[in-house]
Amino acid sequence: MKQRTINLTPEELPREWYNILADIKMNPPLGPDGKPISPEMLAPVFPMNLIEQEVSSERWIKIPEEVLDVLSIWRPTPLIRATRLEEVLGTPARIYLKNESVSPPGSHKPNTAVAQAYYNKVFGIKKLVTETGAGQWGSALAFACSQYGLDCEVYMVRVSFDQKPHRKTVMQTWGGVCYPSPSDRTNAGRAVLEKYPDTPGSLGIAISEAIEIAVSDTTGKTRYSLGSVLNHVMLHQTIIGLETKKQLEKVGDYPDVIIGCAGGGSNFAGLSYPFVYDKIHGKQIEIYPVEPTACPTLTKAPYVYDHGDEAKYTPLLAMHSLGHAFIPPPIHAGGLRYHGIAPTISQLVNDNLITPKSITQLDAFDAGVLVARTEGIIPAPETNHALACVIDEARKAKEEGKEKVILVNFSGHGLLDLGSYEKYFNHELTNFALSDEEILKSEKIYETFPKPELIRSF
Ligand SMILES: *Cc1c(COP(=O)(O)O)cnc(C)c1O
């Protein structure tokens, strides 16, 4: 029998996160006055211990024991050699799936939710407020809050709230409260509803609502929590790639190609950043963030300063952005419907260390169904985008007759996304591609903002 699963013992769990800010140069976030923000300006939104991580340039940051203790409920996660998929594709490539779907909420997201809930708890915070796209992040934070005895309030993008009704119940089971966004509970939500009563919503709008609720709590014991994009989130996710390195060492392999789907960028960053470090130090690796053609942030949008949310509450971040007011088409990969991307990922694109790709909705589901029928796990619609890219690479390896090693982040399972699979089987899913005019239209939004420098880290 072939060895299909490569496991680590609990003792082999990484004890430090890898911080990519130690190895690249970045444009700083800017405040309303156009000047770099100070850590204190973020204090109403995040606890100071997380703000310190956000701006830290220490390469290795210790993972607290109390965080490892909760992570060990499902970590280390298995690395799966996808031999059945390889056979069906007839490829000489070796395909490895890092299976992040085994966590309680079913995705990689609790890796940072647990860390964030812990740091907020230590700082004396009682309640966390957040947004969620497909519901994975809201579920992850509700789970993490339940572990540390914090309250949790979630604003869920309207279209996903309607497409995935059970997510709300998942959050409720862990003690979280979930509202569809835009809601009439905030100024930001009411302003959007007045203009567009039937809007499907967006992550940008839901972020505005969550920040507004967090900063308007007069007790001072409520903070906001973000599930992707920011430096400290990417940091917490690197446990994925650090585990994977140890697992591949055990079987004497090393990746030629690394693939992850990218919404805000956290699962991609989590798997790839420890390998980006190797690439900076001379390793030859192709590294692909994969996004939907319906929301082509890295592949089509310009590198600009833009807000992370619709109501412009966040600082200006230097990133590829379709515009903070951009409302992406209602694709089923709700976690990939974000107008921007992690600033560190944008910088790595500028440094030519990673190469973005895009995939249509139907190609993504074709790939997801093939993987489900070979490897067994039903992937999340987001994950399907990465898997479509894996299959492309495996077919290329076959044409070239090359024994490539392909590594992918299996970011989540799709057992709460079956409505979208049902639509796929009923031929009701369509592709959305954004025209260049639509992209130009949204580009105008940030004409008045400062322009980021095109920095090269090396
Ligand atoms: C949220 C989510 C994503 C997208 O978010 P990133 O921050 O880009 O990782 C991808 N896959 C799954 C399963 C998700 O839940």
The ligand as an SDF file (V2000), in Angstrom:
LIG
                    3D

 15 15  0  0  0  0  0  0  0  0999 V2000
  -12.0690   32.3630    3.6920 C   0  0  0  0  0  0  0  0  0  0  0  0
  -11.6250   31.2550    2.8540 C   0  0  0  0  0  0  0  0  0  0  0  0
  -10.7430   31.4610    1.7850 C   0  0  0  0  0  0  0  0  0  0  0  0
  -10.2780   32.8210    1.3610 C   0  0  0  0  0  0  0  0  0  0  0  0
   -9.6430   33.5890    2.3420 O   0  0  0  0  0  0  0  0  0  0  0  0
   -8.0740   33.8150    2.3640 P   0  0  0  0  0  0  0  0  0  0  0  0
   -7.8240   34.8070    3.4180 O   0  0  0  0  0  0  0  0  0  0  0  0
   -7.6570   34.2990    1.0030 O   0  0  0  0  0  0  0  0  0  0  0  0
   -7.4750   32.4880    2.6690 O   0  0  0  0  0  0  0  0  0  0  0  0
  -10.3270   30.3620    1.0730 C   0  0  0  0  0  0  0  0  0  0  0  0
  -10.7610   29.1140    1.3580 N   0  0  0  0  0  0  0  0  0  0  0  0
  -11.6170   28.8840    2.3720 C   0  0  0  0  0  0  0  0  0  0  0  0
  -12.0790   27.4930    2.6290 C   0  0  0  0  0  0  0  0  0  0  0  0
  -12.0760   29.9400    3.1510 C   0  0  0  0  0  0  0  0  0  0  0  0
  -12.9160   29.7070    4.1590 O   0  0  0  0  0  0  0  0  0  0  0  0
  1  2  1  0
  2  3  1  0
  2 14  2  0
  3  4  1  0
  3 10  2  0
  4  5  1  0
  5  6  1  0
  6  7  2  0
  6  8  1  0
  6  9  1  0
 10 11  1  0
 11 12  2  0
 12 13  1  0
 12 14  1  0
 14 15  1  0
M  END
$$$$
